[in-house]
């Protein structure tokens, strides 16, 4: 079932969201300071491409640098990536078949706003860490 949901997601919104994350990642990787943010953008882009069967968990060992990084991320890329999820989610909720995908889009907003200090894990192991 996860595979079917992921394929429908890919067609309806996943590919376009993935391209947005890749674009953000490439723009952030232009500077040396932005490289960690670009890598985070690529990581979340893969998650946005194929989200069903995965979830995010907070990393307890992240610390203060991830908080500062999240503030920078929010200013540099997070707000417009979250806006893309909001617009896509609303558009998907206009159809009955798109409502579950719209809700999935809304669930991706927190990770698009504040991605640092989170880890993407399979749903069958939500408490696993590296």
Number of C-alpha atoms within 10 A of each C-alpha: 8 12 12 10 15 19 15 15 23 18 11 16 20 24 17 17 23 22 16 19 26 20 16 23 24 18 16 22 17 11 11 10 10 18 16 16 25 25 17 19 29 21 18 24 25 17 22 28 21 21 23 19 15 16 19 19 16 14 16 9 9 12 11 10 10 18 15 12 17 19 14 15 24 18 12 16 20 24 16 16 21 21 14 18 24 19 13 20 24 18 15 21 16 11 11 9 10 18 16 16 24 24 16 18 26 17 15 21 20 12 22 26 20 20 25 24 20 17 19 19 18 14 13 10 10 14 13 13 12 5
